[in-house]
Amino acid sequence: ILIKNAEAIEITEKVTHLITDKTGTLTAGKPEVVSRLSDKGTSERDLLQIAASVESHSEHPLARAIVETAKKEQIALREITDFHSTTGGGVSARLDGTRVLIGKEKFLADSGVTLSNELRRHADRLQEQAQTTVWVAVDEQAVGVLGIADPIKPTTKTAIRALHGRGLKIIMCTGDNRRTAESVARELGIDEYRAEVMPDEKIEIVKKLKASGAIVAMAGDGINDAPALAAADVGIAMGTGTDVAIESAGITLVKGDLIGIVKAMHLSRAVMRNIRQNLFFAFIYNALGVPIAAGVLYPLLGILLSPMIAGAAMSFSSVSVIANALRLRSVKL
């Protein structure tokens, strides 16, 4: 656990709400193409070739998964031109003179693509299986859908149970479709989920919660999470994520494991409890020692404090504070 500043460790113990991204935070961040649905006479191999050729110019995790699958199957990528990426929607390009669109169903529909009811039914079924659906269209006709699955990290369920045990409310915000988000939220026991969320909408969710009096932590790993990480009371980045996300966060979990949030909260409570104890020790020493050294007891009891004893007591107060602080080394996370 890397903590960038003292403010992060101070606020973490007070957190009441945790907003978390899905891909790479709750899941392993290693998506794979597990399903292919083709239409309009397009073979599954051609579908993957078209998608991989266009997505090879994108840096999105799902794009990398599509390209890696094509490479494994030794499918040659074709040259494209006029590549364009739409944040939160998809990508477009020209391939052999035809216009290709790849992305969410809504992105294709908004672009005037014709989507068959049969493909929609099959895509709904994949989403219910917690697969992310990537639509492929050629010349304004949907020619297929790729189903991509990203396994949930083995420790995620344990971490969420532990966070619930500490009284936190957990909200998942993802750009993924509603059915996939619902399936993941139900499996993990997450309190609330928001699907098909754009990066700027994540910031609004953070701001609304803060305005209602909640202390908000945001956990994420991608470039699109960076603004929300910066806007939250505590930003928590996965060490396996992007440099932009890490730079925007106050806490970085090196292993990219949600269990790290539980440990960070435990550490924060231990540190703040130790600080309060040290302040108490310092206050008591000064509240008692200074008046006695000044002779407040002399008129009543004739007691004067030797300067040597006063100096020793002052040193002992510093030693007690340091010794108490060193107990943090034995805290088990």
Summary of the structure (lengths in Angstrom):
residues: 333
radius of gyration: 27.9
end to end distance: 10.5
largest distance: 105.4
contacts: 1114
relative contact order: 0.14
helix: 48%
strand: 21%
